[in-house]
Amino acid sequence: MKQILSIVLLSAVFFTSCKKDEINNTDEKVGHSRVTNFPEISIKGDRLIILNEGATYTEPGATALIKGAAVQYQTNGTVNTAVPGVYNLTYSAQNADGYSASDWRTVVVIGNSVAANDFSGNYNRAATGTTTTWRKKATGVYEIDNPGGAVTGYGLKAIVVNYQGNKIKIPRQLGVDPSGSPIEVSTGSETYTPETGTYSWIFLAPGYGTASRTFVKQ
């Protein structure tokens, strides 16, 4: 009888132990760990939008999802088409656990004051002996080849804008590298002196560092 009782007690202990270690996976939990579903967000429309002063800007918005379902997102930044400039917009979404995702867009407002300007042409960077070419696409808008003035930079193309007076900038955008792949580029600390056809900027792109680069029109 004692032997039978012992077997019963051992069986009960084993069963209880198995119950504690039992793992039930659900959409919300895997074992004893809670599942978090990360947000995803992507802009609608163009990443770089260029408008003339006084034009109407219609916000394309973004798509934000968590686990395939649409969720709300926040937009940081505004656009005022009455004021020429470069406007950076950031779209972000966050889940209940505080994890977030973001995407971005750049809107440029070209001022009426640049209508007579023409900065197209070839510019030499003495530091490397290379040439950067500006091709005018529209008022205040140019396509630039080799914006960093690098020996290996030919074929890297982006849009540079003259948005007010003599102010220039490569707004944040996805340019195209020599292989044809997209590459995020922009500039900082820009100056343009039309009297000498000289400009300088910090070209911001992978592998280019933070040194100022100077170019002189040929």
N, C-alpha and C positions, 0 to 999 in steps of 0.2 A: 504493500500500500504506500509506504514511504517512497519507494522507487517510482511508482506511478505519479505521485504528487510532485516529485522532483521534476519529472519529465514535463508535466503540465506547466509548472512554474517557469522552467527554462523556455518552453515554447512561447509563453506569454511575454517574457523578456525579449526574446528574439523578434516577435511580432511587433512589439512596441518600438524596438530599435529600428526596424524596417520602416515603420510609419514615420519616424522622425527624419529619416534620410530620404524619404520619397520626394521626388522632384516633379513639379507640375509646371510646365511651360505654357504661358499665355501671351496674348498680345502686349500685356503690360509688364510681365515678369518672365525672366529666364532663370529657373532655379530660385535662388534667394535674392537675385539681383533684379532691380527695377529697370525696365527698358526706357530709354529716352529717344524720341524721334526728332532728329535734327531738322531745322527749317532749311528750305531752299528758296532762293529768290533770283529772279532774272528780269532785266528791264524789257519793256516793250518798245519797239521803234528803234531809232538810230542812237548810237552811243555818243556821237558828236552831231549836234544840231547848230546850224549857223543861220542867224536871222539878221535882217536889216533893222536899224533903229526905227522904232514905232510900229513894227510888225506885231502881229498877234501870236503869242506862244500858246500852243495847246499841249498840255502835259500828257504824254503817252502812257505814263504809269509803269507799273511793274506787276509781275505775277509772283506771289508768295505762297508756298505750299508747305504743309507738314503732313507727312504720311499720305501724300497725294491729295489732301483736302486744302482748299483755298483758305488762307488766314489773312488777317489784317497786317499791314506793314506801315512803317513811318517813312516820311520823306523829309530829309534835312536839306535846307537850302531853298532859295526862291529865285525867280527870274523876273527882272524888270526891263522890259524892252525899250523903255524910255531912257535908259541909262546904258550907254555902250560899255561893254566889259565882258569878262569871262566868268561864267557862273557854274559852280560845281554842285551837283546834286548827288546825294547819297540815299539809297533806299535800303531799309533794314527790317528784318523780321526776327522775332525771338520766341522760343518755346517756353513752356512752363518751368523748365529747369534753368532758365537763364542763358541757354546757348543761342547764339545769334548768327545770322548770315547777312551779307550785304552785297549790293551792286551799285554801280555809279553811271552817271551820264554828265556830259559837259555841254553847256549851251553858251554860244558866243553871240553877242549883239554887236554888229558892225556899225560904227557911228557914221553919220552923214559927213563928218569932217574929213574922211579919208578918200572921198570920191576921186580927187585929183591925184592921189598918190599912186606911184608905180614903182614898187621895190623889186620887180623881176630882174633877173640877170644872174651872172656868175660871181661868186664871192670866194676869195682865196683865204685859206687859213695858213699863215706863215709858219706856225709851229709844226705843221705836218706837210706843208706843200700841197695840200689837197684843195679841191674846188667843191663848193656847195652851190647847187643851182636852184633858183626860185623861178617857178612858172606860175604866172597869174591865171587863176581860174575864174575869179569874179572880183567885184569890188572888195578890197581888203582881204581877199582869200588867195593863198598861194600853195602850190604843191612844192615841197622841198625835197631834194635828193641829197643824202649824206648830211643830215642836220648836225651831226656831231663833229664833222670835219675829220673823220678817222680815215686812216689809210685803207682799212678794210670796210669802210662804211658805205661805199657806193652801192646803190640799189636799195638802201634803207630809205623809205619814203614816208612822209607825214604831211599834215596840213599845218601851215603857219598862218597866223592872222595878224593883220594890222587893223586893230579894232577901234583905235581912237588916236587922232593926231599922228605922232610918230611911234606910238606904242605898239610893240610886237610881242607875239607869244606863240609857242606851240602849246595849244590847250591839251589837257590830258585826253588821250585817245589811244586807240589801237592802230599803230602804224603798221607798215609791212617791212619785214627784214629782207635781206638779199635773197633768202631762200623762198620768199613768198609767204612766210609764216607771220601771224600777228604778233606784235610786240608793243607793250605799253610804253608810251613815251610822253614827255612834257618838257617844259623848260622853266627856269627860274632866273631871277636877277637880270632881266632883259634890258638892253639899251639899244637905241638905233639913232645914229647921227647922220641925217641925210646930206649934210654939207660935205662930208668926207666919204659917204657911202660905207660907213663902218657900223657894225653891230657886234654885240657880245651877249652871251648867255651861258647859263649852266644847263647842259643837255642832260636830262634825267632819263636814263634808260639802263637796263642791265649791262654792266661791264664798262660804263663810261665815267664813273667817278663823279666828283663834285667840283672839279676845277672849272673856272670860267674860260670860255673859248671865244676868241676874237676873229672876226672875218672882215675883209675889205673888198669892196666891189671892184671888179676888173674892167 
